[in-house]
Amino acid sequence: MDIKHGQLPVPLPQDKFHKLDYQVMGQAFGLHTEMGNLWDEKEYQSELALRCRTLGLDAVEEVPITVSHNGFSKTYFIDILVNGSIYELKTTSAISNHHEAQTLNYLFLSNTQHGKIINFKPDSLTWRFISTTLHHECRMTYSTETIDWKPATEQGQSVFAITEDLLSKWGAYLSINLYKEALCHFLATPLENEHKRFISLSDESILHISGLEKRKNNLRHNLQKYLTRSHFSELLWINFNHNNIEFCSLNNSASK
């Protein structure tokens, strides 16, 4: 996988990260006390980076991480990189699982194990440590399940081949939207909205991508119901369940 960093993140052992974090959080608490909770994220980001630098820490804002493959390119931006460690700042009612997944994606792409989300919106500062034991080598170990994968269209064959290629270069566990955007790029299918439930591949075929650990059978039943009432003949479903990627093709007998 071709990954380019604006500034290289530095893997720190947990004890050293916590020592660094003690200094960063001291500045974050002071910042929240002085500025209150009504500013935009960028204002907190700029001020926190400045205060970290006054302590002698190396704090860089909006650090790009670009992941690319065969003409596809996607750039993410880390809010602040402090001594090589990832900090994501939020101004929201509560830190969500989506925020955690976003930060984990940055850890995976930078091959680091510890980061933190700081939320300045609540009356009292909130935060969440984000950690992983997965290294790049671990992410490159994955499996694919194809027992229910019998696509009848040319698009189905292409979807599997492209996904396999991406997994062989990128490994597993990355953002589902990253795989989705890359798939659409190589299939020459516009992705108008990354949150759209279905991607139309042709007049006959649609694609659904999920990231479920549980309730997969429930989703499968509902996908089949949707397909039966649609004009499509085939629904292709990829489920990224950590390092187990499941492929399933559903057919619409009513369309025949």
C-alpha positions in Angstrom: 0.0 0.0 0.0 1.3 3.4 -0.9 0.8 5.7 2.1 2.3 9.2 2.3 2.4 11.2 5.5 2.8 14.9 5.7 4.7 14.2 8.9 5.5 10.7 10.0 3.5 9.5 13.1 5.7 7.9 15.8 4.7 4.7 17.5 5.0 5.2 21.3 4.7 2.5 24.0 1.7 3.0 26.2 3.7 4.4 29.2 5.4 7.1 27.0 2.1 8.0 25.4 0.5 8.6 28.8 3.4 10.8 29.9 3.0 12.9 26.7 -0.8 12.9 27.1 -0.5 14.3 30.7 1.1 17.4 29.2 -1.3 17.7 26.3 -4.4 17.3 28.6 -3.1 19.9 31.0 -3.2 22.4 28.1 -6.6 21.2 26.9 -8.1 21.7 30.4 -6.7 25.2 30.6 -7.9 26.0 27.1 -11.4 24.8 27.8 -11.5 26.8 31.1 -10.4 30.0 29.4 -12.2 29.8 26.1 -15.4 28.0 27.1 -17.3 25.6 24.8 -18.7 27.8 22.1 -15.8 28.0 19.6 -15.4 26.0 16.4 -13.1 23.0 16.3 -10.5 24.8 14.3 -10.1 27.5 17.0 -9.4 24.9 19.7 -7.1 23.0 17.3 -5.0 26.1 16.6 -4.7 27.2 20.2 -4.0 23.7 21.6 -1.2 23.2 19.0 0.3 26.6 19.9 0.2 25.8 23.7 1.8 22.4 23.1 4.6 24.1 21.2 5.2 26.5 24.0 6.0 23.5 26.2 8.6 22.4 23.6 6.4 19.7 22.1 6.4 19.2 18.3 2.7 19.9 17.5 1.6 20.0 13.8 -1.9 20.7 12.6 -3.9 19.2 9.7 -1.3 16.5 9.0 -2.2 14.7 5.7 -2.2 10.9 5.3 -2.7 9.9 1.6 -3.5 6.3 0.7 -3.4 5.4 -3.0 -3.4 2.5 -5.4 -3.3 2.3 -9.2 -4.7 5.8 -9.8 -7.0 5.9 -6.8 -6.1 8.4 -4.0 -7.7 9.4 -0.7 -6.4 12.0 1.7 -7.2 12.2 5.4 -6.2 14.9 7.8 -5.1 14.3 11.4 -6.2 17.3 13.5 -3.0 17.5 15.6 0.1 15.3 15.6 1.9 15.9 19.0 5.4 14.3 19.1 4.2 11.9 16.5 1.0 10.9 18.4 -2.5 11.4 17.0 -5.0 13.8 18.6 -8.5 14.3 17.2 -10.5 17.3 18.4 -14.3 17.5 18.4 -17.0 20.0 19.3 -20.0 17.8 19.6 -22.6 16.7 22.2 -20.8 13.4 22.7 -17.9 11.4 21.3 -19.5 8.7 19.1 -18.5 5.3 17.7 -18.0 7.0 14.4 -15.4 9.3 15.9 -13.7 6.3 17.4 -13.7 4.4 14.1 -12.2 7.5 12.3 -9.3 7.7 14.8 -8.7 3.9 14.6 -8.5 4.3 10.9 -5.7 6.9 11.3 -3.9 4.6 13.7 -4.0 1.7 11.2 -2.9 3.9 8.4 0.0 5.3 10.4 0.9 1.9 12.0 0.7 3.4 15.5 -1.2 2.0 18.6 -2.3 4.9 20.7 -4.3 8.1 20.1 -6.9 10.3 21.7 -10.2 12.2 21.0 -10.8 15.4 23.0 -14.3 16.9 23.0 -14.5 20.6 23.8 -18.3 21.0 23.5 -19.6 19.7 26.8 -19.6 21.9 29.9 -16.8 19.7 31.3 -14.1 18.5 28.9 -14.5 14.9 27.7 -12.1 12.5 26.0 -11.6 9.0 24.9 -8.4 7.0 24.6 -8.2 5.0 21.3 -5.8 2.1 21.3 -5.1 -1.0 19.2 -2.8 -3.9 19.4 -2.9 -4.4 15.6 0.2 -3.8 13.6 0.4 -3.7 9.8 1.4 -7.3 9.6 -1.7 -8.3 11.6 -4.0 -6.4 9.3 -2.5 -8.2 6.3 -3.8 -11.5 7.7 -7.4 -11.9 6.6 -9.9 -14.4 5.2 -12.7 -14.2 2.6 -15.9 -16.2 2.6 -17.4 -16.9 -0.8 -19.8 -19.9 -0.1 -22.8 -17.7 -1.0 -21.0 -15.8 -3.7 -22.4 -16.9 -7.1 -22.7 -13.7 -9.1 -24.6 -13.9 -12.4 -23.3 -10.7 -13.9 -20.0 -9.4 -15.1 -20.1 -6.7 -12.4 -20.1 -9.4 -9.7 -16.9 -10.9 -11.0 -15.2 -7.5 -11.1 -16.4 -6.6 -7.6 -14.7 -9.7 -6.1 -11.5 -9.3 -8.1 -11.1 -5.6 -7.1 -11.9 -6.2 -3.5 -9.3 -9.0 -3.4 -6.7 -6.7 -4.9 -7.4 -3.9 -2.4 -7.2 -6.3 0.5 -3.9 -7.7 -0.8 -2.4 -4.2 -0.9 -4.2 -2.5 2.1 -5.1 -5.4 4.4 -8.2 -5.4 6.6 -9.7 -3.2 9.3 -9.5 0.1 7.5 -12.5 2.4 7.0 -15.4 0.8 5.1 -15.9 4.0 3.2 -12.3 3.8 2.0 -12.9 0.4 0.4 -16.3 1.6 -0.9 -14.7 4.7 -2.6 -11.9 2.6 -4.1 -14.4 0.0 -5.4 -16.5 2.7 -7.1 -13.4 4.3 -8.6 -12.2 1.1 -10.2 -15.8 0.1 -11.3 -16.1 3.6 -12.9 -19.3 4.1 -10.8 -19.9 7.5 -9.3 -20.2 7.6 -5.5 -22.6 10.5 -5.0 -22.9 10.0 -1.2 -20.7 7.7 0.9 -23.7 7.1 3.2 -26.0 5.9 0.4 -27.3 2.4 1.2 -27.0 1.0 -2.4 -24.6 1.6 -5.2 -26.1 1.0 -8.7 -23.5 -0.9 -10.9 -25.8 -1.3 -13.9 -29.5 -1.7 -14.8 -29.3 -5.2 -13.4 -27.0 -5.1 -10.4 -26.6 -3.2 -7.2 -24.0 -3.3 -4.4 -24.3 -3.0 -0.7 -21.3 -2.8 1.7 -21.6 -3.3 5.5 -19.4 -3.8 8.5 -21.5 -6.0 10.8 -20.4 -8.5 13.5 -23.9 -9.5 14.5 -27.4 -9.5 13.0 -26.1 -10.4 9.6 -29.0 -12.8 8.9 -31.4 -10.1 9.7 -29.8 -7.8 7.2 -29.7 -10.5 4.6 -33.4 -11.1 4.9 -34.1 -7.4 4.5 -31.7 -7.1 1.5 -33.6 -10.0 -0.2 -36.9 -8.2 0.5 -35.6 -5.0 -1.0 -34.3 -6.9 -4.1 -37.5 -8.7 -4.6 -39.5 -5.5 -4.8 -36.9 -3.8 -7.1 -36.3 -4.0 -10.8 -32.7 -5.3 -10.2 -31.9 -8.9 -10.9 -28.9 -9.1 -8.6 -27.7 -7.7 -5.3 -24.1 -8.0 -4.4 -23.2 -7.7 -0.7 -19.8 -7.4 0.9 -19.5 -7.5 4.7 -16.2 -6.3 6.3 -16.3 -8.1 9.6 -12.8 -7.1 10.9 -10.4 -9.5 9.2 -13.1 -11.8 7.8 -14.6 -10.4 4.6 -17.9 -12.1 3.5 -19.2 -12.0 0.0 -22.8 -12.8 -0.8 -24.8 -12.5 -4.0 -28.6 -12.4 -3.9 -30.9 -13.1 -6.9 -34.3 -11.7 -7.8 -36.4 -14.5 -9.1 -39.3 -12.1 -9.6 -37.3 -10.2 -12.3 -36.9 -13.2 -14.5 
